[in-house]
Amino acid sequence: MYTFLLIILILIAITMVVAVLLQAGTGGGLAAMGGGASTDTFLGGRQAATILTKATWWLGGIFLGLSLVLAGISTRTSVPRSVLESEPAAPTPVLPPAQSELPLNVEPEGGQPETPPPPQN
């Protein structure tokens, strides 16, 4: 159900983008604000409602409603919402560093110790 609604949401989003991009611009907006635009242009004015304008409003409303439904569905799942709520992973064992085969004070086959003894005072 969640995947189906998510696919519908993506299709609505793509359709809404197309509907917005196909609409004709008014030529006002932020660019006209600094150039002495009239109040009518600043507040948006009354335009004729075209099919694209109505489609944009309807698609936007459906998009918002479907997004809220999907958000509600996703919070009711059994998946933990946070990393801190999930089960802690078992710690990985730390191996001791590799030691040489002969300790420092063991005499090798030649009879000489590897490290000289400390000086006597």
C-alpha positions in Angstrom: 0.0 0.0 0.0 2.8 2.4 0.9 4.7 1.7 -2.3 1.5 2.2 -4.4 0.8 5.6 -2.7 4.4 6.6 -3.1 4.3 5.9 -6.9 1.1 7.9 -7.1 2.7 10.8 -5.2 5.7 10.8 -7.7 3.4 10.8 -10.7 1.4 13.7 -9.2 4.6 15.6 -8.5 5.8 15.2 -12.1 2.4 16.2 -13.5 2.3 19.3 -11.2 5.8 20.3 -12.4 4.6 20.1 -16.0 1.4 22.1 -15.2 3.4 24.9 -13.5 6.0 25.1 -16.3 3.4 25.3 -19.0 1.7 28.3 -17.4 2.4 31.7 -18.9 4.4 34.1 -16.7 2.9 37.4 -15.6 6.1 39.4 -16.2 5.9 40.8 -12.6 7.0 39.1 -9.5 10.2 39.9 -7.7 11.8 41.5 -10.8 9.1 44.2 -10.9 9.1 45.0 -7.2 12.2 47.2 -7.4 11.2 49.0 -10.6 8.2 50.9 -9.4 5.6 48.2 -10.0 2.0 49.1 -9.3 0.1 47.7 -6.3 -1.9 45.6 -8.7 1.2 43.8 -9.9 2.7 43.6 -6.5 -0.3 41.9 -4.9 -0.8 39.6 -7.9 -3.9 41.1 -9.5 -6.9 39.0 -10.6 -6.3 36.7 -13.5 -8.6 34.5 -15.5 -8.5 31.0 -14.1 -7.2 28.7 -16.8 -7.3 24.9 -16.9 -3.6 24.9 -15.9 -4.2 27.1 -12.9 -7.0 24.9 -11.7 -5.0 21.8 -12.3 -2.1 23.2 -10.4 -4.3 24.0 -7.4 -5.9 20.5 -7.4 -2.6 18.7 -7.9 -1.0 20.7 -5.1 -3.9 19.9 -2.8 -3.7 16.2 -3.6 0.1 16.2 -3.3 -0.2 17.8 0.2 -2.9 15.4 1.4 -1.1 12.3 0.0 2.2 13.5 1.6 0.4 13.7 5.0 -1.1 10.3 4.6 2.3 8.8 3.7 3.9 10.5 6.6 1.3 9.0 8.9 1.7 5.5 7.5 5.5 5.7 7.8 5.4 6.5 11.5 3.2 3.4 12.3 5.8 0.9 11.0 7.9 -1.3 13.3 11.1 0.1 12.0 13.0 2.1 14.6 12.8 5.9 14.0 16.2 6.5 15.4 19.6 4.8 15.3 19.6 5.1 19.1 16.4 3.1 19.4 17.7 0.1 17.4 19.5 -2.8 19.0 23.2 -2.2 19.7 25.5 -4.2 17.5 27.7 -6.8 19.0 31.2 -5.3 19.6 33.9 -6.6 17.3 36.7 -8.3 19.2 40.0 -6.4 19.1 43.0 -8.6 18.3 46.2 -7.9 20.2 49.0 -6.4 18.0 51.3 -8.9 16.4 54.3 -9.7 18.6 57.7 -10.8 17.5 58.5 -14.4 17.8 61.2 -13.8 20.4 60.7 -11.7 23.4 63.3 -8.9 24.0 65.3 -10.7 26.8 65.5 -14.2 25.3 68.9 -15.1 24.0 68.9 -16.2 20.3 70.8 -19.2 19.1 74.1 -17.2 19.0 74.1 -16.7 22.7 73.9 -12.9 22.7 70.8 -11.1 24.1 69.0 -8.9 21.7 69.1 -5.9 24.1 72.1 -5.0 26.1 71.6 -5.2 29.9 71.1 -1.8 31.7 74.3 -0.2 33.0 75.2 -0.9 36.7 75.9 2.1 39.0 
